[in-house]
Amino acid sequence: MNKVKLAGRLTRDPELSERSETKVCDMRLAVNGAGNTPTLFIDVVAFNELAESSAELKKGAEIEVDGALRYSEWEAKASGKGKAQKRSKHSVIVRELVAA
């Protein structure tokens, strides 16, 4: 089962775009760790109707997210004559989002 539940604050205003005729809202969430655990910064992505409603949020908004973890890999173009570099990241695909 791939299920993630997070609560935190947006680190920037959400960015709404359209990719292949699908509305996409990219966000970054700051989640405070317990005790001495450092704050985590997690990329969060919403699609379609959720993307549109999420785009109305502002930096600093406190939200709760239910979703699924996604792992992505790609090759970044190298500058000059260097080799392309492999990149990767984890992000959360939103199933439900609640502004706290």
N, C-alpha and C positions, 0 to 999 in steps of 0.2 A: 504494500500500500504506500503510495506517494502522497503524503499529506503534511502540510506545513501551516503553522499558525503563529503569526507574529504581531507584536504591538510596538509601535514606535512613532517617531516624528519624521515628516518629509524633510530632506536636506535641501531641496530646491523645488521650484514650481514644477508640476508635472508637464511633460512635453507630449502633446497630441500630434500624431501624424497619420498618414494613410499609406499602407503598404499592400500592394496587390488587392486593392479595393476593400481592405480591412482596416478599420480604425484601430490604432495602437497608441497606448499611453504608457510612456516610460517614466518611472519614478525611482527615487533612491530613498530608502528607509533607514534611519538610524535607530538601532535597537540597543538599549542599555543592558550591559551585562550585570550579573549579580556580584556583589562584593568588589573584588579587585579585577574582575574580568573586564577587558576593554570593550568599548562600544563597537558593535558590528555595523557595517554599512552594506546594505543588501539591495541589489537591483530588483525591482518589482515591475511586472508588465501586465497591463489589462487590455482586453480586446473588446471591440464592438461597443455595445451599450455601456458596459462597465468602463470602457476607455473614455467615453464621452462624459460620464458623470464624474470620473476621477480627475479629469482635466480641469474641473472647476475648483479643485482644492488648491491651497497655497502652501508655500514653504512654511514649515513649522507646524503644520496641521498634525494633530495626533490621530492616528488611524490604527485599525485592527484589520489584518489580512488573513484570509484562509485561502490556501492555494496548493500548488504542486511545485516541487523543485525540478528545475530543468538545467541540464548541462549542455553548453554550446562550445564548439571548437571551430576555429577558422585560421586562415593564414593572413598575417598582416603584410602589406607591401613593404618591402625594404626601401630605405632611402639610398639613392646612389646605385652602386653595383652590388650591394650586399644581398644576402639570401633572405627570402621571405621568412618571417618568424611565425611559429605556431603560437596561437593564443587560445585561451579558454576562460570560461567563467561560469559560475552558477547564478541562477536568477530564480525568482518565484513567479509563477504564472497565477494570476489572481482568479479565484472562483467566486469569492465574496469579499467585499470591502466595506467597512463601517467607519465613518468618521466619529471619533470619540468626543 
